[in-house]
Amino acid sequence: MEAKHDVLIVGAGCAGMRAAIEAFDAGADVALVSKIHPVRSHSGAAEGGINAALGNASEDDPEKHAYDTVKGSDYLGDQEAIQILCDEAPGDVYQLENWGAVFSRTEDGRIAQRPFGAAGEPRTAYAADITGHVLIQVLYEQVMKRDILVYEEYFAWRLVVDSDRCQGVICWDLLDGGLKVLGAKTVILATGGAGRLYTGTTNAYSCTGDGMAMALRVGAPLKDMEMMQFHPTTLSPSGVLITEGTRGEGAYLLNSEGERFLTRYAPNAMELASRDVISRAEQTEIDEGRGIDGNVMLDLRHLGAEKILERLHGTRELSMVFAGVDPIYEPIPVRPGAHYHMGGVHTDVWGRTPLEGLYAAGEVACVSVHGANRLGGNALMETITFGKRSGRHAAEWALANTTVAVPPSLLSDAESELKELLDRTKGERPWSIRDELASTMHENFGVFRREDQMEKQGEIVQALRDRYKRVVVEDKGDVFNTDLTQALELGFLLDLAECMIVSGLARKESRGAHARPYDYPERDDERFMRHTVVTMTDGAVKLGWRPVTVTKWQPEVRRY
Ligand SMILES: Cc1cc2nc3c(=O)[nH]c(=O)nc-3n(C[C@H](O)[C@H](O)[C@H](O)COP(=O)(O)OP(=O)(O)OC[C@H]3O[C@@H](n4cnc5c(N)ncnc54)[C@H](O)[C@@H]3O)c2cc1C
């Protein structure tokens, strides 16, 4: 065994670093593992902001935040977890500010807050449109200040489970090659999302759902995997995100006839309806021939150059670089793109999974605060609040339990499997399977879902899994073998795609991101106000259900 720690955190984005800081401050020996440098984690791409009921722009309180989140989740969010998020959010945001996060300001010097989709009050605190970048730098400073060990460029591949307890991680050392075993009393997964399951996505190449698949493979359950959020404003054709902050500042969505089509779908909230509602509206406009080259238009022109330059300068730059459009003068072509996985590793409100010693926080986890539809600004908040909580609990548990055992056979098994993969000289390259997976997921498991398409996608994924057994890695070297890690990531993605399809077929209703307008157009609270849960045994995915925790908000019809 290379090393032993009290708390080992896989992933160094906002969730992972926040967990590390908390666990360290609780007295634990902590280390972080990351396949890329921490500040390159995808949290850094977050633009629009982070939600907390600070009440700086209006009368607001955590109760209103919680209600908006429950309603936004289409009543699939667990209300106990949502209440915790909303109650702890203001303190957690001030903590970030005290660590040096430079939030945008009101004229009297308080943290400014902007309106965001489906929020009853302007509650999204922001640092212009580079909020994630600011937070990740601040958290990394705190990690460095504490001198927390970071295994940088280590690719976590397998969880170590012995005596029904998670006791470490087996990693591929990207810099020098070879498998390394890191033992730990507790492991926190903070590996982010899996947007790379789709062709058109806002997610980076690193977002391949590794932690979800690693947990699944050791028997931990995944929850609500069918719930992939499509963001309504992703740039065509790259998928780069155009923040909801643009609509928060007043941008319009137009169809090919120049109509603000949301008058027909969400007449009250208009461009600030929830993401699922707007994505469906856009897709309907495009499918019915009122799009322009498969897009609708996001118009910022009436905001004026001054506001665009001051509050949305990053958006302008992205539009100019990736679409050749200057939003001061022209509308931006946008369409729905895969953005955020509401589903993930099932945890309780302390980030604990049912497997002792294993925790999860951030986008990899499903606690669940987002249910069937996440509100913009709530994901960053979740990384901070639940990163903190999982770090605290993992540290307390680790300090009360002493041993770590990693049976040598686990490493030798992993080495043989990897050798078999690297020794293979004939077969198919990973990229062709990966591209086919992503394009077919987009086609058959997108904004709208049909039974026959989901079934077809199940068969496609099965065939891709068979092809994956013969995948060949051409690079046989030790140093930065991304050919190898991409092959391993593809294995993770294939497992997750299957979980999504099994869950999607079972949910015979329309709720949040799971829209089945052709066969089950309505939400069915009686039968389906519950979470899907999948586990994997001997490679086969098994479906189960869990109740939703309701504390005070009974389901209502959502009107925006
Ligand atoms: C473009 C974009 C904009 C967004 N804007 C907002 C916003 O304004 N507000 C908001 O609330 N939310 C926003 N979100 C969502 C939010 O940013 C993310 O959900 C959140 O930042 C995820 O953080 P995380 O810490 O869970 O994961 P990440 O930041 O993705 O970090 C994952 C970490 O895990 C590591 N990792 C992954 N796999 C492995 C492995 N096998 N081995 C070792 N390390 C591994 C990575 O190296 C990385 O360090 C946005 C998302 C996107 C894509």
The ligand as a Tripos MOL2 file, in Angstrom:
@<TRIPOS>MOLECULE
LIG
   53    58     1     0     0
SMALL
NO_CHARGES

@<TRIPOS>ATOM
      1 C1        -20.5160   25.1720  -17.8920 C.3       1 LIG1
      2 C2        -21.1900   24.9810  -16.5670 C.ar      1 LIG1
      3 C3        -21.6430   26.0730  -15.8520 C.ar      1 LIG1
      4 C4        -22.2620   25.9040  -14.6170 C.ar      1 LIG1
      5 N1        -22.6860   27.0050  -13.9250 N.ar      1 LIG1
      6 C5        -23.2380   26.8440  -12.7070 C.ar      1 LIG1
      7 C6        -23.6470   27.9680  -11.9330 C.ar      1 LIG1
      8 O1        -23.4900   29.1210  -12.3350 O.2       1 LIG1
      9 N2        -24.1970   27.7320  -10.7170 N.ar      1 LIG1
     10 C7        -24.3690   26.4860  -10.2110 C.ar      1 LIG1
     11 O2        -24.8710   26.3420   -9.1090 O.2       1 LIG1
     12 N3        -23.9790   25.4120  -10.9260 N.ar      1 LIG1
     13 C8        -23.4140   25.5540  -12.1470 C.ar      1 LIG1
     14 N4        -23.0160   24.4560  -12.8430 N.ar      1 LIG1
     15 C9        -23.0120   23.1540  -12.1920 C.3       1 LIG1
     16 C10       -21.8620   23.0740  -11.1950 C.3       1 LIG1
     17 O3        -20.8070   23.9000  -11.6280 O.3       1 LIG1
     18 C11       -21.3290   21.6620  -11.0380 C.3       1 LIG1
     19 O4        -22.3790   20.7860  -10.7780 O.3       1 LIG1
     20 C12       -20.3440   21.5950   -9.8850 C.3       1 LIG1
     21 O5        -19.3690   22.6010   -9.9950 O.3       1 LIG1
     22 C13       -19.6810   20.2430   -9.8180 C.3       1 LIG1
     23 O6        -18.6990   20.2940   -8.8310 O.3       1 LIG1
     24 P1        -18.0540   18.9820   -8.2630 P.3       1 LIG1
     25 O7        -17.0750   19.4150   -7.2440 O.co2     1 LIG1
     26 O8        -19.0990   18.0140   -7.8790 O.co2     1 LIG1
     27 O9        -17.2900   18.3450   -9.5280 O.3       1 LIG1
     28 P2        -16.1610   18.9470  -10.4880 P.3       1 LIG1
     29 O10       -15.8790   20.3700  -10.2630 O.co2     1 LIG1
     30 O11       -16.5090   18.4960  -11.8690 O.co2     1 LIG1
     31 O12       -14.8640   18.1840  -10.0190 O.3       1 LIG1
     32 C14       -14.6750   16.8190  -10.2590 C.3       1 LIG1
     33 C15       -13.3060   16.4340   -9.7550 C.3       1 LIG1
     34 O13       -13.1900   15.0250   -9.7750 O.3       1 LIG1
     35 C16       -11.9530   14.6590  -10.3510 C.3       1 LIG1
     36 N5        -12.1230   13.3250  -10.9350 N.ar      1 LIG1
     37 C17       -13.1280   12.8750  -11.7110 C.ar      1 LIG1
     38 N6        -12.9280   11.5840  -12.0210 N.ar      1 LIG1
     39 C18       -11.7770   11.2180  -11.4130 C.ar      1 LIG1
     40 C19       -11.0380   10.0120  -11.3610 C.ar      1 LIG1
     41 N7        -11.4140    8.8930  -11.9860 N.pl3     1 LIG1
     42 N8         -9.8930   10.0110  -10.6500 N.ar      1 LIG1
     43 C20        -9.4450   11.1230  -10.0090 C.ar      1 LIG1
     44 N9        -10.1130   12.2850  -10.0360 N.ar      1 LIG1
     45 C21       -11.2670   12.3250  -10.7280 C.ar      1 LIG1
     46 C22       -11.6500   15.7550  -11.3460 C.3       1 LIG1
     47 O14       -10.2780   15.8080  -11.6080 O.3       1 LIG1
     48 C23       -12.1520   16.9770  -10.5790 C.3       1 LIG1
     49 O15       -11.1500   17.4230   -9.7050 O.3       1 LIG1
     50 C24       -22.4270   24.6110  -14.1000 C.ar      1 LIG1
     51 C25       -21.9850   23.5130  -14.8140 C.ar      1 LIG1
     52 C26       -21.3810   23.6800  -16.0440 C.ar      1 LIG1
     53 C27       -20.9500   22.4700  -16.8060 C.3       1 LIG1
@<TRIPOS>BOND
     1     1     2 1
     2     2     3 ar
     3     2    52 ar
     4     3     4 ar
     5     4     5 ar
     6     4    50 ar
     7     5     6 ar
     8     6     7 ar
     9     6    13 1
    10     7     8 2
    11     7     9 ar
    12     9    10 ar
    13    10    11 2
    14    10    12 ar
    15    12    13 ar
    16    13    14 ar
    17    14    15 1
    18    14    50 ar
    19    15    16 1
    20    16    17 1
    21    16    18 1
    22    18    19 1
    23    18    20 1
    24    20    21 1
    25    20    22 1
    26    22    23 1
    27    23    24 1
    28    24    25 2
    29    24    26 1
    30    24    27 1
    31    27    28 1
    32    28    29 2
    33    28    30 1
    34    28    31 1
    35    31    32 1
    36    32    33 1
    37    33    34 1
    38    33    48 1
    39    34    35 1
    40    35    36 1
    41    35    46 1
    42    36    37 ar
    43    36    45 ar
    44    37    38 ar
    45    38    39 ar
    46    39    40 ar
    47    39    45 ar
    48    40    41 1
    49    40    42 ar
    50    42    43 ar
    51    43    44 ar
    52    44    45 ar
    53    46    47 1
    54    46    48 1
    55    48    49 1
    56    50    51 ar
    57    51    52 ar
    58    52    53 1
@<TRIPOS>SUBSTRUCTURE
     1 LIG1         1 GROUP 0 **** ****
